[in-house]
């Protein structure tokens, strides 16, 4: 049954629902946990804690919109931290070490894109394999142990008390905001963004319309990898070491953030604002529950329920013919 013109006219974007949900959850935890939860210190802490997942979610938003998936992002983040630490130990300037960490994410993303387009296998299988490959590479490069790197300004990118104080939040938060704006512009105002939506909505039709599907997918996975490499840089800043075991399971948080934010695992739908809201929502819930002394296993159960609920909501939206 087709939607009526009235329902089409007043249809609410999925990202708006995510932002509204974020505000409601924040209000509920503020009432439950009290002033310590909504204090400026805790707000800055939550923003800082959400940066890594949020940065990874930016790349995953592009990939999911184009009808793909990347299960290897957690391993990419770990590999990036190891590369940065090894570069610093080798005497590389911090800027070059940071660029190396971001670049290795881009290389991993390009490899995923190449395998997806050339082998013709579903991205789930390809990236499940590269998850192990990248994690193994991180473990081997680190000698199966954490790498203590020299202290540099990279370690201050996610500090809770930035200097100068007028910046209000850590530089990593501002960089993530700038990247979010850039990704939003790419999605809404470039040919690449329009082609990503077209491929995710109907790849066969996009191909018939002249879209170079394989090339677009390669670009999307490469950009996604670069953004994941940036997430690895943020992870290094938080840990201050190169850790081959870092970010295990983080791919689930990143994918969940996109889906909670209105992204569709079947492709063709997603937004930067929604994905950021999803990342913040998960951070708020965990922070509030931890503040009230809720056990970690309960937090894991609740996170799983949220993921299942978000996927179910996505399915209901598709079956009812919901739009962006």
RODO-2510 file (C-alpha; in nm, 4 decimals, decimal comma):
residues 324
     n   res          X          Y          Z
     1     x     0,0000     0,0000     0,0000
     2     x     0,1421     0,3358    -0,1052
     3     x     0,1996     0,6148     0,1391
     4     x    -0,0484     0,8996     0,1232
     5     x     0,0736     1,2429     0,0046
     6     x     0,0123     1,3756     0,3550
     7     x     0,2291     1,1073     0,5200
     8     x     0,5000     1,1611     0,2588
     9     x     0,4953     1,5335     0,3194
    10     x     0,5373     1,5042     0,6958
    11     x     0,7785     1,2125     0,7019
    12     x     1,0462     1,2576     0,9695
    13     x     1,4121     1,1880     0,8802
    14     x     1,5665     0,8955     1,0672
    15     x     1,8567     1,1140     1,1815
    16     x     1,6107     1,3493     1,3535
    17     x     1,4727     1,0557     1,5482
    18     x     1,8262     0,9657     1,6573
    19     x     1,8964     1,3192     1,7761
    20     x     1,5656     1,3257     1,9616
    21     x     1,6465     0,9892     2,1213
    22     x     1,9870     1,1236     2,2234
    23     x     1,8253     1,4222     2,3982
    24     x     1,5687     1,2031     2,5742
    25     x     1,8285     0,9533     2,6994
    26     x     2,0526     1,2351     2,8238
    27     x     1,7578     1,3869     3,0108
    28     x     1,6608     1,0536     3,1671
    29     x     2,0121     0,9837     3,2922
    30     x     2,0404     1,3417     3,4195
    31     x     1,7308     1,2849     3,6313
    32     x     1,8476     0,9404     3,7463
    33     x     2,2168     1,0030     3,8119
    34     x     2,1863     1,3665     3,9158
    35     x     2,4335     1,6577     3,8886
    36     x     2,7477     1,4416     3,8587
    37     x     2,6145     1,3090     3,5280
    38     x     2,5321     1,6409     3,3615
    39     x     2,8274     1,8292     3,5076
    40     x     3,0567     1,9999     3,2599
    41     x     3,3371     1,7629     3,3548
    42     x     3,1306     1,4554     3,2684
    43     x     2,9974     1,6114     2,9495
    44     x     3,3522     1,6787     2,8311
    45     x     3,4494     1,3266     2,9361
    46     x     3,1659     1,1717     2,7348
    47     x     3,2496     1,3795     2,4277
    48     x     3,6121     1,2713     2,4526
    49     x     3,5220     0,9061     2,5048
    50     x     3,2948     0,9033     2,1990
    51     x     3,5566     1,0386     1,9568
    52     x     3,7115     0,7048     1,8546
    53     x     3,3808     0,5340     1,7781
    54     x     3,2456     0,8519     1,6176
    55     x     3,5461     0,8826     1,3853
    56     x     3,5151     0,5184     1,2841
    57     x     3,1404     0,5662     1,2345
    58     x     3,2050     0,8436     0,9806
    59     x     3,3842     0,5995     0,7525
    60     x     3,1325     0,3242     0,8222
    61     x     2,8493     0,5605     0,7273
    62     x     2,9935     0,5967     0,3776
    63     x     3,0431     0,2224     0,3434
    64     x     2,6977     0,1250     0,4698
    65     x     2,5258     0,3855     0,2522
    66     x     2,6981     0,2252    -0,0479
    67     x     2,5572    -0,1124     0,0530
    68     x     2,8759    -0,2477     0,2130
    69     x     3,0038    -0,3408     0,5563
    70     x     3,3475    -0,3487     0,7167
    71     x     3,4125    -0,5820     1,0070
    72     x     3,7859    -0,5110     1,0058
    73     x     3,7769    -0,1559     1,1447
    74     x     3,8709    -0,2617     1,4978
    75     x     4,1790    -0,4383     1,3660
    76     x     4,2633    -0,1357     1,1496
    77     x     4,2557     0,0861     1,4577
    78     x     4,4926    -0,1476     1,6420
    79     x     4,7291    -0,1615     1,3429
    80     x     4,7301     0,2188     1,3203
    81     x     4,8318     0,2526     1,6859
    82     x     5,1186     0,0082     1,6323
    83     x     5,2402     0,1872     1,3184
    84     x     5,2358     0,5237     1,4972
    85     x     5,4278     0,3856     1,7944
    86     x     5,6869     0,2145     1,5740
    87     x     5,7341     0,5330     1,3707
    88     x     5,7903     0,7394     1,6850
    89     x     6,0385     0,4844     1,8179
    90     x     6,2239     0,5051     1,4876
    91     x     6,2662     0,8797     1,5396
    92     x     5,9979     1,0045     1,3014
    93     x     5,8479     1,3466     1,3816
    94     x     5,5049     1,3177     1,5473
    95     x     5,3286     1,4677     1,2448
    96     x     5,4772     1,2069     1,0111
    97     x     5,3990     0,9286     1,2580
    98     x     5,0365     1,0447     1,2741
    99     x     5,0132     1,0589     0,8940
   100     x     5,1599     0,7089     0,8742
   101     x     4,8925     0,5777     1,1103
   102     x     4,6143     0,7397     0,9068
   103     x     4,7705     0,6245     0,5792
   104     x     4,7882     0,2599     0,6877
   105     x     4,4147     0,2796     0,7513
   106     x     4,3689     0,4060     0,3957
   107     x     4,5786     0,1202     0,2588
   108     x     4,3734    -0,1339     0,4536
   109     x     4,0524     0,0255     0,3294
   110     x     4,1766     0,0209    -0,0295
   111     x     4,2636    -0,3473     0,0076
   112     x     3,9123    -0,4190     0,1316
   113     x     3,7656    -0,2261    -0,1591
   114     x     3,9877    -0,4063    -0,4089
   115     x     3,8955    -0,7496    -0,2747
   116     x     3,5237    -0,6676    -0,2619
   117     x     3,5160    -0,5434    -0,6215
   118     x     3,7552    -0,7969    -0,7763
   119     x     3,6581    -1,1183    -0,6012
   120     x     3,2872    -1,0526    -0,6170
   121     x     3,2294    -1,1860    -0,2652
   122     x     3,0015    -1,0214    -0,0125
   123     x     3,1795    -0,7571     0,2000
   124     x     3,0873    -0,9436     0,5201
   125     x     3,3065    -1,2395     0,4202
   126     x     3,5912    -1,0289     0,2800
   127     x     3,6198    -0,8030     0,5833
   128     x     3,5810    -1,0934     0,8241
   129     x     3,8974    -1,2317     0,6664
   130     x     4,0839    -0,9000     0,6675
   131     x     3,9839    -0,8532     1,0321
   132     x     4,2150    -1,1435     1,1115
   133     x     4,4801    -1,0338     0,8603
   134     x     4,5090    -0,6802     0,9977
   135     x     4,5010    -0,7993     1,3594
   136     x     4,7741    -1,0495     1,2806
   137     x     4,9797    -0,7797     1,1085
   138     x     4,9476    -0,5564     1,4159
   139     x     5,0538    -0,8410     1,6435
   140     x     5,3516    -0,9300     1,4278
   141     x     5,4657    -0,5702     1,3801
   142     x     5,4545    -0,5119     1,7543
   143     x     5,6369    -0,8314     1,8425
   144     x     5,3260    -0,9569     2,0247
   145     x     5,3469    -0,6879     2,2905
   146     x     5,2531    -0,3282     2,3554
   147     x     5,4935    -0,0658     2,2242
   148     x     5,5773     0,2203     2,4582
   149     x     5,6335     0,5267     2,2422
   150     x     5,8042     0,8565     2,3343
   151     x     5,5749     1,1220     2,4801
   152     x     5,4806     1,3839     2,2190
   153     x     5,1964     1,6258     2,1501
   154     x     5,0064     1,3335     1,9977
   155     x     4,9364     1,2152     2,3528
   156     x     4,7486     1,5385     2,4249
   157     x     4,4946     1,5181     2,1413
   158     x     4,2287     1,3614     2,3666
   159     x     4,3140     1,5224     2,6975
   160     x     4,0121     1,6189     2,9083
   161     x     4,1727     1,9492     3,0076
   162     x     4,3036     2,1014     2,6832
   163     x     4,5508     2,3836     2,6706
   164     x     4,4719     2,6613     2,5991
   165     x     4,1511     2,6326     2,8002
   166     x     3,9489     2,8467     2,5558
   167     x     3,9325     2,5472     2,3198
   168     x     3,6841     2,3977     2,5730
   169     x     3,7326     2,0387     2,4527
   170     x     4,0228     1,8317     2,3231
   171     x     4,1614     1,9021     1,9785
   172     x     4,0611     1,5490     1,8777
   173     x     3,6965     1,6418     1,9310
   174     x     3,7281     1,9463     1,7047
   175     x     3,9096     1,7468     1,4385
   176     x     3,6305     1,4878     1,4448
   177     x     3,3718     1,7653     1,4016
   178     x     3,5622     1,9020     1,1013
   179     x     3,5839     1,5560     0,9475
   180     x     3,2121     1,5065     1,0084
   181     x     3,1356     1,8281     0,8208
   182     x     3,3623     1,7179     0,5356
   183     x     3,1942     1,3756     0,5096
   184     x     2,8488     1,5386     0,5167
   185     x     2,9512     1,7673     0,2310
   186     x     3,0823     1,4692     0,0324
   187     x     2,7572     1,2787     0,0824
   188     x     2,5222     1,5618    -0,0029
   189     x     2,7112     1,7823    -0,2462
   190     x     2,9391     1,5645    -0,4589
   191     x     2,9008     1,3120    -0,7363
   192     x     3,0722     1,0504    -0,5209
   193     x     2,8108     1,0931    -0,2487
   194     x     2,5189     1,0721    -0,4901
   195     x     2,6667     0,7628    -0,6509
   196     x     2,7156     0,6012    -0,3088
   197     x     2,3452     0,6471    -0,2311
   198     x     2,2527     0,5191    -0,5772
   199     x     2,4628     0,2042    -0,5437
   200     x     2,3298     0,1305    -0,1964
   201     x     1,9697     0,1805    -0,3078
   202     x     1,9930    -0,0347    -0,6209
   203     x     2,3313    -0,1373    -0,7559
   204     x     2,1949    -0,2838    -1,0793
   205     x     2,0041     0,0332    -1,1626
   206     x     2,3043     0,2498    -1,0747
   207     x     2,5186     0,0436    -1,3113
   208     x     2,2640     0,0826    -1,5911
   209     x     2,2662     0,4582    -1,5330
   210     x     2,6398     0,4687    -1,6014
   211     x     2,7750     0,4715    -1,2460
   212     x     3,1179     0,3108    -1,2278
   213     x     3,0230     0,0910    -0,9354
   214     x     3,3599    -0,0777    -0,8779
   215     x     3,5504     0,2515    -0,8840
   216     x     3,3053     0,4200    -0,6462
   217     x     3,3231     0,1272    -0,4025
   218     x     3,7030     0,1396    -0,4091
   219     x     3,6971     0,5125    -0,3310
   220     x     3,4407     0,4641    -0,0538
   221     x     3,6349     0,1865     0,1196
   222     x     3,9591     0,3842     0,0892
   223     x     3,8055     0,6972     0,2424
   224     x     3,6474     0,4810     0,5104
   225     x     3,9897     0,3342     0,5835
   226     x     4,1464     0,6797     0,6143
   227     x     3,8797     0,7829     0,8630
   228     x     3,9382     0,4596     1,0546
   229     x     4,3096     0,5395     1,0526
   230     x     4,2223     0,8719     1,2144
   231     x     4,0257     0,6772     1,4751
   232     x     4,3447     0,4765     1,5301
   233     x     4,5348     0,8007     1,5862
   234     x     4,2780     0,8990     1,8499
   235     x     4,3102     0,5554     2,0089
   236     x     4,6875     0,5987     2,0268
   237     x     4,6419     0,9397     2,1869
   238     x     4,4201     0,7856     2,4536
   239     x     4,6370     0,4794     2,5213
   240     x     4,9771     0,6472     2,4595
   241     x     5,1031     0,3061     2,3374
   242     x     5,0833     0,0933     2,0269
   243     x     4,8552    -0,1908     2,1286
   244     x     4,7848    -0,4844     1,8920
   245     x     4,4958    -0,5928     2,1156
   246     x     4,3259    -0,2516     2,1108
   247     x     3,9738    -0,1944     1,9795
   248     x     3,8694    -0,5600     1,9910
   249     x     3,4964    -0,5651     1,9338
   250     x     3,4867    -0,1935     1,8545
   251     x     3,3634    -0,2743     1,5037
   252     x     3,0308    -0,3674     1,6639
   253     x     3,0048    -0,0312     1,8404
   254     x     3,0896     0,1507     1,5184
   255     x     2,8378    -0,0395     1,3074
   256     x     2,5758    -0,0059     1,5815
   257     x     2,6284     0,3724     1,5906
   258     x     2,5505     0,3990     1,2205
   259     x     2,2426     0,1751     1,2446
   260     x     2,1132     0,3504     1,5574
   261     x     2,1622     0,6765     1,3683
   262     x     1,9261     0,5680     1,0911
   263     x     2,1674     0,3894     0,8577
   264     x     2,0331     0,0837     0,6782
   265     x     2,2364    -0,2363     0,6575
   266     x     2,0741    -0,2957     0,3178
   267     x     2,2304     0,0275     0,1900
   268     x     2,1015     0,3542     0,0493
   269     x     2,0317     0,5236     0,3814
   270     x     2,2409     0,6969     0,6442
   271     x     2,3583     1,0349     0,7675
   272     x     2,6547     1,1871     0,9437
   273     x     2,4388     1,3552     1,2091
   274     x     2,2606     1,0296     1,2835
   275     x     2,5844     0,8303     1,3150
   276     x     2,7373     1,0860     1,5508
   277     x     2,4181     1,0809     1,7563
   278     x     2,4388     0,7011     1,7688
   279     x     2,7983     0,7112     1,8925
   280     x     2,7120     0,9688     2,1587
   281     x     2,4023     0,7750     2,2622
   282     x     2,6041     0,4616     2,3359
   283     x     2,8616     0,6642     2,5305
   284     x     2,5925     0,8361     2,7364
   285     x     2,4256     0,5073     2,8249
   286     x     2,7523     0,3454     2,9333
   287     x     2,8614     0,6517     3,1288
   288     x     2,5284     0,6775     3,3096
   289     x     2,5160     0,3082     3,3925
   290     x     2,8767     0,3084     3,5162
   291     x     2,8055     0,6115     3,7320
   292     x     2,5180     0,4228     3,8966
   293     x     2,7361     0,1159     3,9532
   294     x     2,5591    -0,1090     3,7024
   295     x     2,7763    -0,4191     3,6301
   296     x     2,9591    -0,4374     3,2961
   297     x     2,7721    -0,7494     3,1908
   298     x     2,4423    -0,5639     3,2233
   299     x     2,5841    -0,2854     3,0067
   300     x     2,6825    -0,5427     2,7447
   301     x     2,3340    -0,6951     2,7499
   302     x     2,1726    -0,3527     2,7153
   303     x     2,4055    -0,2608     2,4274
   304     x     2,3073    -0,5835     2,2521
   305     x     1,9392    -0,5054     2,3035
   306     x     1,9912    -0,1590     2,1551
   307     x     2,1638    -0,3056     1,8480
   308     x     1,8871    -0,5615     1,7922
   309     x     1,6256    -0,2909     1,8419
   310     x     1,7980    -0,0590     1,5935
   311     x     1,8207    -0,3310     1,3269
   312     x     1,4562    -0,4220     1,3870
   313     x     1,3563    -0,0574     1,3506
   314     x     1,5551    -0,0391     1,0267
   315     x     1,3653    -0,3370     0,8905
   316     x     1,0309    -0,1862     0,9895
   317     x     1,1251     0,1407     0,8166
   318     x     1,2120    -0,0455     0,4959
   319     x     0,8942    -0,2525     0,5027
   320     x     0,6835     0,0593     0,5503
   321     x     0,8646     0,2383     0,2684
   322     x     1,0352     0,4955     0,4931
   323     x     1,2639     0,7478     0,3348
   324     x     1,5689     0,9352     0,4397
***
